[in-house]
Amino acid sequence: MSISDSITIACAKSLEDFERDYMPPRSSYALYNTSPKSEDEAVKSYKLGLYKPSTLRREDLTACLELVEKTSGKHYRESKGGWNERRKRKEMELWDLRYLVVREVDLGVCEGEGEWEDDEDEDGEGKENRGDSEKVKEEIIVEGCGEGGEGEGEIKGFMSFMPTFEDGIKVLYLYEIHLMDELRGTGLGTHLMSIFTNIARAIPGVEKTMLTCYTANEAALKFYRKLGYEKDEYSPEPKRLKGGKVLESDYVILSKRVERMGGGVEGEEVQAEKGKRKRGV
């Protein structure tokens, strides 16, 4: 497969093929268990499902839109662009987007049987807990992804992303990541970002992951920087107005280079593509 075609190919894949070719085995990512913070608190289980906008039920897309407004509406309204529900929904329906949707499920998981725990070390990294719950894994796997059938649990969070080009560079762009308050600090956000990074590594030629964040969203900026994201070279710079006043942008573009096995050394085809860009070919 040509590196130059990899983005087009990734966007054209069915959900089944996208998951098979670019994502870890579903048994390793699709079930997430939070650890009880007290003896009286039960273990909560969440499943992650892969969707396209066209395979999400309309009410599910609405639930995702409402979650964006609930968690980030304040930052939108205080920004230059403001909050426009119709415009935001249209963006969320972009054909090439992929969604990982988080739903709460009751699988009767016993302690120690889950795939992931939310216990965090001093660096905020979730600790992996691989158990022997093959039955639970099968229940997640055989459900199928992206169908959005009746009986699905309430949406508690989601992440959306798109393989695309930015300034001629192949990237995986994070459009949204939002979680209900109950999932803040559980390590699930880190888990989702880990999946996002693994997808970027799996798509040939992708050089970096990128995202946009409001500068007023200090908690999100801290989270991304903890994961190694830095201000991208194409992020807007402050503008100096007449009279010397400096106008700061209300958002920043962050990015992180994609590291692959072998110390991040890229293949000859990727290097050739870079050389063409530098020469203006």
Summary of the structure (lengths in Angstrom):
residues: 281
radius of gyration: 19.8
end to end distance: 20.9
largest distance: 68.3
contacts: 782
relative contact order: 0.15
helix: 35%
strand: 25%
